[in-house]
């Protein structure tokens, strides 16, 4: 069971307010002169920074907007969710807001991440002056730098050029800022991660669940560098994680997603949204969306809706001996013990294929305890393999890294002697098979500019035509934010 860290995702901004209520002191939105005095204040402020992770993944926008845009899974065609699949959204995100789905949209990513950044800015600015244990203070600051880097990275991979603000706002005027370039955003991400890596301890089993270790920081640095095409940095940071020996792949890939084995799975699942089906705690609606319709499958969860399915073409792309095929299914067993076949999985198509990465048979309604992976060691192996090949073609070490993931999946090693481009394509395909339904694929397609050719081929009898345009590489900045900030301009492609 999760212990202390589960409250990090339960508190959000209320963590600070609750701490204040205990002291029976009223605070306005500008209360920091009185607040940052004790170690408890510092811890409570950090909890608020973590709380934004729960805001993001409750929807969960980071999974849905990216995965619905890509070529692996698709939504039940309801207004709002299908706008990403059909690329019919606008800067107002009109459909998602009209149907109460703003928490599933890029709008949620923008507002939540900047909320987290502002909270982190206060921690970084004020905690250094708090009188408390020096080691714990260093760790608090390291965690705040890590989280700020994560929020900046989440923003720039979705919106491109973003506002990079690293000081807290003591007035409304200070909160109004103009965009920085994507290059400047990555400079800040790297800087924050370097600060975090110097401040956080290496992983041990006693590390509180949900907190980043030094190796988690390095993993995010590697992935950010991969997205920024800094191949040598990506390879170096990824290899540092692998060489540390602090994390290891689960022997059985199915166990990575087994809610009953989530504690031991942290040896691979390096950093995740720590969901809880109990109160206090934070959960996500992802289990309910991925489970079959009619809430009648005890394996998937107590309450599921049948809202997300796998494209048949993606399902067919797997080698029959690939163990990851078992993380999808063309039928399920209902509450009566009856096998429901593929053609009856969903009324929208006779070819509905289910995803089994987010099952919790002990869910409380649709509230589940499955951790949602954010950084996994398998991802790090593939980052190392791709980054090395991008520089000078694949060496023996690059083959070792990708084959480590393939062997765990029950696949043969890649054939030796692949050319540079062939090997990179093999890594990208392996990433697709390994990380499906984890919110990754769309960004692999956009960072490699493959989305314009790959996505139109991902169609089925529900979505027969899909036509992404160059402007869809990044989402439009929410119009509400532009209206509120006279210094903020819309992405050029969306003007």
C-alpha positions in Angstrom: 0.0 0.0 0.0 1.1 3.5 -0.5 2.1 5.5 2.5 3.0 9.1 3.0 3.3 10.2 -0.6 -0.3 9.4 -1.5 -1.2 12.6 0.3 0.9 14.5 -2.1 -1.7 13.9 -4.8 -4.6 14.5 -2.4 -3.7 17.9 -1.2 -3.0 20.2 -4.2 -3.1 23.9 -3.3 -5.3 23.1 -0.3 -2.2 21.7 1.4 -1.0 25.2 2.1 -4.4 26.4 3.1 -5.0 23.5 5.5 -1.7 24.2 7.1 -2.7 27.8 7.5 -6.1 26.8 9.0 -4.4 24.9 11.8 -2.7 28.1 12.8 -6.1 30.0 12.6 -4.5 32.8 10.6 -6.3 34.1 7.6 -4.3 34.4 4.4 -5.0 36.1 1.1 -3.5 35.0 -2.1 -0.4 36.9 -1.2 0.5 35.4 2.2 4.1 34.3 1.8 5.7 36.7 4.2 3.9 35.0 7.0 3.9 31.4 5.6 7.4 30.3 4.9 8.7 30.1 8.5 8.8 26.4 9.5 9.8 23.1 8.2 6.1 22.2 8.2 5.4 25.2 6.0 8.1 24.1 3.5 6.7 20.5 3.4 3.2 21.8 2.9 4.3 24.1 0.1 6.0 21.2 -1.6 2.8 19.1 -1.3 1.0 21.8 -3.3 3.6 21.4 -6.1 3.0 17.7 -6.2 -0.7 18.1 -6.1 -0.7 19.4 -9.7 0.4 15.9 -10.9 -2.9 14.7 -9.5 -4.7 17.5 -11.3 -3.1 16.5 -14.6 -3.7 12.7 -14.4 -7.2 12.8 -12.9 -8.6 13.7 -16.3 -6.2 12.4 -17.5 -5.2 15.0 -20.1 -1.6 13.8 -20.6 -2.8 10.4 -21.8 -5.9 11.2 -23.7 -5.1 14.2 -25.9 -1.8 12.5 -27.1 -3.1 9.0 -27.5 -6.3 10.0 -29.2 -4.2 12.0 -31.7 -1.8 9.1 -32.5 -2.2 5.7 -34.2 -2.6 3.2 -31.4 -6.0 3.8 -29.7 -9.1 5.8 -30.4 -12.1 7.0 -28.4 -15.7 6.2 -28.6 -16.8 8.9 -31.0 -18.3 11.4 -28.7 -18.0 15.2 -29.2 -15.0 16.5 -27.4 -12.8 13.4 -27.2 -13.0 12.7 -30.9 -11.8 16.2 -31.7 -8.2 15.0 -31.2 -8.7 12.0 -33.4 -10.3 14.1 -36.1 -8.0 17.2 -35.5 -11.1 19.3 -35.3 -10.3 21.3 -32.2 -9.9 25.1 -32.2 -8.0 27.5 -29.9 -11.1 27.8 -27.7 -11.4 24.0 -27.3 -15.0 24.7 -27.8 -16.3 21.1 -27.9 -14.5 19.9 -24.9 -15.6 22.8 -22.8 -19.1 22.6 -24.0 -19.3 19.0 -22.9 -17.6 19.5 -19.6 -14.4 17.8 -20.7 -11.9 20.7 -20.2 -10.0 18.4 -17.7 -9.3 16.1 -20.7 -7.9 18.8 -22.9 -4.7 20.8 -23.6 -6.4 23.6 -21.6 -6.0 21.4 -18.5 -2.3 20.9 -19.3 -1.7 24.6 -19.7 -3.5 25.7 -16.6 -2.3 22.9 -14.3 1.3 23.1 -15.4 1.5 26.8 -14.8 -0.2 26.4 -11.4 2.6 23.9 -10.6 5.3 26.2 -11.9 4.0 29.1 -9.8 3.9 26.9 -6.7 7.4 25.6 -7.4 8.7 29.1 -7.9 7.5 30.0 -4.4 9.3 27.0 -2.9 12.5 27.7 -4.7 12.4 31.4 -3.7 11.4 31.0 0.0 12.4 27.7 1.3 16.2 28.5 1.4 15.5 31.0 4.2 13.5 28.5 6.3 15.2 27.3 9.5 15.1 23.5 9.2 17.2 20.4 8.7 19.7 21.2 6.0 19.5 17.8 4.2 15.8 17.9 4.0 15.8 21.5 2.8 18.1 20.5 0.0 15.8 17.6 -1.0 12.7 19.8 -0.9 14.4 22.2 -3.3 15.6 19.4 -5.5 12.1 18.0 -5.7 10.7 21.5 -6.6 13.3 21.9 -9.3 12.4 18.5 -10.7 8.7 19.1 -10.7 9.2 22.6 -12.3 11.2 21.0 -15.1 8.6 18.3 -15.6 5.8 20.9 -15.9 7.9 23.0 -18.4 8.6 19.9 -20.4 5.0 18.9 -20.4 4.1 22.4 -21.7 6.8 22.7 -24.4 6.2 19.2 -25.9 2.5 20.2 -26.3 2.6 23.9 -27.2 6.2 24.5 -28.5 7.1 28.1 -27.5 5.8 28.8 -24.0 6.1 31.3 -21.1 9.2 30.5 -19.1 8.7 32.1 -15.7 11.0 31.3 -12.8 10.1 33.8 -10.2 6.9 33.9 -8.1 4.3 36.5 -8.7 3.6 39.0 -5.8 1.1 40.9 -7.9 -1.2 40.4 -10.9 1.1 42.4 -13.1 4.1 40.2 -12.4 2.0 37.2 -13.5 1.7 38.6 -17.0 4.6 37.5 -19.1 5.5 36.9 -22.8 6.5 33.7 -24.4 10.0 32.4 -24.6 11.3 30.2 -27.4 11.3 26.5 -27.3 15.1 26.7 -27.1 14.9 28.8 -24.0 12.4 26.5 -22.5 14.8 23.5 -22.9 17.6 25.5 -21.4 15.5 26.1 -18.3 14.5 22.4 -18.2 18.1 21.3 -18.3 19.1 23.8 -15.7 16.4 22.7 -13.3 17.2 19.1 -13.8 20.9 19.7 -13.1 19.9 21.4 -9.8 17.6 18.5 -9.0 20.2 15.8 -9.7 22.7 17.5 -7.5 20.2 17.7 -4.6 18.4 14.4 -4.6 19.6 11.0 -3.3 19.9 7.9 -5.5 17.1 5.4 -5.3 16.7 3.0 -2.4 13.6 0.9 -1.5 13.1 3.2 1.5 12.6 6.2 -0.7 9.0 7.5 -0.2 6.8 6.3 -3.0 6.1 9.0 -5.5 9.2 11.0 -4.8 11.9 11.3 -7.5 15.3 9.8 -7.0 18.5 11.2 -8.7 18.0 8.5 -11.4 14.5 9.7 -12.1 15.9 13.1 -12.7 18.5 11.7 -15.1 15.8 9.8 -16.9 13.7 12.9 -17.4 16.8 14.7 -18.5 17.5 12.0 -21.1 14.0 12.1 -22.4 13.9 15.9 -22.6 17.2 15.8 -24.5 15.9 13.2 -26.9 12.9 15.4 -27.7 15.3 18.4 -28.1 17.6 16.3 -30.4 20.5 16.6 -28.1 21.6 13.1 -28.9 24.8 13.0 -26.8 23.1 14.4 -23.7 20.2 11.9 -24.1 22.6 9.0 -24.5 24.8 10.1 -21.6 21.9 10.6 -19.1 20.1 7.4 -20.1 23.3 5.4 -19.8 23.9 6.8 -16.4 20.5 5.5 -15.3 21.1 2.1 -16.8 24.7 1.8 -15.4 23.6 2.8 -11.9 21.9 -0.5 -11.4 19.3 1.1 -9.2 16.4 0.0 -11.3 15.7 -3.2 -13.3 13.0 -4.4 -15.7 10.3 -6.6 -14.2 10.9 -10.2 -15.5 7.3 -10.4 -16.7 6.1 -7.4 -18.6 2.5 -8.1 -17.5 3.5 -7.5 -13.9 4.4 -3.9 -14.6 0.7 -3.2 -14.8 -0.6 -5.6 -12.1 -2.1 -3.5 -9.4 -1.3 -6.2 -6.8 2.4 -6.0 -7.7 2.8 -2.2 -8.0 5.2 -2.0 -5.0 7.7 -4.4 -6.5 7.1 -2.9 -10.0 8.6 0.3 -8.9 12.0 -1.3 -9.7 11.0 -0.5 -13.3 8.2 2.0 -13.0 10.6 4.7 -11.8 8.1 7.6 -11.4 4.4 7.4 -11.7 1.1 9.1 -10.8 0.4 7.2 -7.6 -3.3 6.6 -7.9 -5.5 5.6 -4.9 -9.1 4.3 -4.9 -9.6 5.4 -1.3 -10.1 8.7 0.3 -7.9 10.7 1.1 -6.2 10.0 -2.2 -6.3 10.9 -5.9 -7.3 8.6 -8.7 -7.9 8.9 -12.5 -10.7 8.0 -14.8 -8.4 6.1 -17.1 -9.4 2.6 -15.8 -13.1 3.3 -16.4 -12.5 4.6 -19.9 -10.3 1.6 -20.9 -12.6 -1.1 -19.4 -15.5 -2.6 -21.4 -18.9 -1.1 -21.6 -21.8 -1.8 -19.2 -19.6 -2.1 -16.1 -19.8 -5.9 -16.0 -16.3 -7.2 -16.1 -14.8 -7.9 -12.6 -11.3 -8.2 -14.1 -11.3 -4.6 -15.5 -12.9 -2.8 -12.6 -16.2 -2.3 -10.8 -17.4 0.6 -13.1 -16.2 0.9 -16.7 -17.6 2.6 -19.7 -16.0 1.2 -22.9 -14.7 4.5 -24.1 -11.2 3.7 -25.6 -10.2 0.9 -28.0 -7.2 -0.3 -30.0 -6.9 0.2 -33.7 -7.0 -3.2 -35.4 -3.9 -2.2 -37.5 -1.9 -1.6 -34.3 -3.0 -4.9 -32.8 -2.0 -6.7 -36.0 1.4 -5.1 -36.0 2.6 -7.3 -33.0 4.5 -10.5 -33.5 2.2 -13.3 -32.3 4.8 -14.4 -29.7 5.1 -10.8 -28.2 4.0 -11.1 -24.6 2.8 -7.5 -24.8 -0.1 -8.7 -26.9 -1.5 -10.1 -23.7 -2.0 -6.4 -22.6 -4.8 -6.2 -25.1 -7.8 -8.5 -25.7 -10.5 -9.2 -28.3 -12.9 -10.5 -25.6 -13.5 -10.4 -21.9 -15.2 -12.3 -19.1 -18.3 -10.6 -17.7 -19.7 -10.7 -14.1 -21.6 -13.9 -15.0 -18.4 -15.7 -16.1 -19.5 -15.5 -19.7 -17.0 -14.7 -22.5 -18.0 -11.6 -24.4 -16.5 -11.8 -27.9 -14.9 -9.0 -29.8 -17.9 -8.2 -31.9 -19.9 -7.6 -28.7 -17.3 -5.5 -26.9 -18.8 -2.2 -28.1 -21.8 -1.2 -30.0 -19.8 1.3 -32.1 -17.7 -1.4 -34.0 -17.5 -5.2 -34.2 -13.7 -4.8 -34.1 -13.3 -3.3 -30.6 -10.1 -4.3 -28.9 -9.5 -3.6 -25.3 -6.4 -2.4 -23.4 -5.5 -4.2 -20.2 -2.8 -1.9 -18.7 -5.2 -0.2 -16.3 -7.2 -3.0 -14.6 -8.2 -3.0 -10.9 -10.6 -5.7 -9.9 -10.9 -4.1 -6.5 -11.7 -0.6 -7.7 -14.2 1.5 -5.8 -16.6 2.2 -8.6 -14.4 3.8 -11.3 -11.8 4.9 -8.7 -8.7 2.7 -9.2 -5.3 2.2 -7.5 -3.3 1.5 -10.7 -0.2 3.6 -10.9 0.0 5.5 -14.2 3.6 5.2 -15.5 5.4 8.5 -16.3 9.0 7.3 -16.5 9.9 3.7 -16.9 13.2 2.0 -17.2 12.2 0.3 -20.5 11.8 3.8 -21.9 15.3 4.7 -20.8 16.8 1.7 -22.6 15.1 2.7 -25.8 16.2 6.4 -25.3 19.8 5.2 -25.0 19.5 3.0 -28.1 18.0 5.7 -30.3 20.2 8.5 -29.1 23.4 6.5 -29.8 22.2 5.5 -33.3 21.3 9.1 -34.1 24.9 10.1 -33.6 26.9 7.5 -35.3 24.7 4.5 -36.1 24.1 1.5 -33.9 26.9 0.0 -31.9 26.9 -3.2 -29.9 25.7 -1.2 -26.9 22.7 0.2 -28.8 21.7 -3.3 -29.8 22.1 -4.4 -26.2 19.7 -1.7 -25.0 16.9 -2.4 -27.5 17.4 -6.2 -27.2 17.0 -6.0 -23.5 13.5 -4.7 -24.0 12.7 -7.1 -26.8 13.9 -10.2 -24.9 11.7 -9.3 -22.0 8.8 -9.2 -24.5 9.7 -12.7 -25.7 11.0 -11.5 -29.1 14.2 -12.4 -30.9 17.1 -9.9 -31.0 17.2 -7.4 -33.8 19.2 -8.7 -36.8 22.8 -7.4 -36.8 24.0 -5.1 -39.4 21.1 -2.7 -39.7 21.8 0.7 -41.2 21.4 3.8 -39.2 17.9 4.7 -40.4 16.7 1.1 -40.3 17.8 0.8 -36.7 16.2 4.1 -35.6 13.0 2.9 -37.3 13.2 -0.3 -35.3 13.6 1.6 -32.0 10.6 3.9 -32.8 8.5 0.8 -33.5 9.7 -0.8 -30.3 8.7 2.3 -28.4 5.3 2.1 -29.9 4.8 -1.6 -28.8 6.4 -1.1 -25.4 4.8 2.2 -24.4 1.3 2.1 -26.0 -1.5 3.8 -24.0 1.0 5.6 -21.8 0.7 9.0 -23.5 4.0 8.7 -25.5 3.3 7.8 -29.1 2.0 11.2 -30.3 5.1 13.0 -29.2 7.4 10.4 -30.9 5.4 11.1 -34.1 5.6 14.9 -33.7 9.3 15.1 -32.7 10.2 13.0 -35.7 7.7 14.7 -38.0 6.1 11.4 -38.9 2.6 12.3 -37.8 1.6 13.7 -41.2 2.2 10.3 -42.8 1.6 7.8 -40.1 -1.6 9.1 -38.6 -3.7 9.2 -41.8 -3.1 5.4 -42.2 -4.5 4.7 -38.7 -8.1 4.5 -39.6 -10.9 2.0 -39.0 -14.7 1.6 -39.4 -15.3 4.3 -36.8 -12.8 6.9 -38.0 -12.5 6.3 -41.7 -10.5 9.5 -42.5 -8.0 11.4 -40.4 -6.2 14.4 -41.8 -3.6 16.1 -39.5 -2.1 19.3 -40.8 1.3 20.8 -40.1 -0.2 23.1 -37.5 -1.3 20.1 -35.4 2.3 19.4 -34.4 1.6 21.6 -31.4 -1.7 22.4 -29.8 -3.0 26.0 -29.9 -2.5 28.0 -26.7 -5.9 28.2 -25.0 -7.7 31.4 -26.2 -8.8 32.2 -22.7 -5.2 32.4 -21.6 -4.4 34.8 -24.5 -7.4 36.9 -23.6 -6.2 37.2 -20.0 -2.6 37.9 -20.9 -1.9 40.8 -23.3 1.7 39.8 -23.7 0.8 36.3 -24.8 0.5 35.5 -28.5 -1.0 32.5 -30.2 1.3 30.0 -32.0 1.9 31.2 -35.5 0.3 28.2 -37.2 -2.9 28.8 -35.3 -3.2 32.6 -35.9 
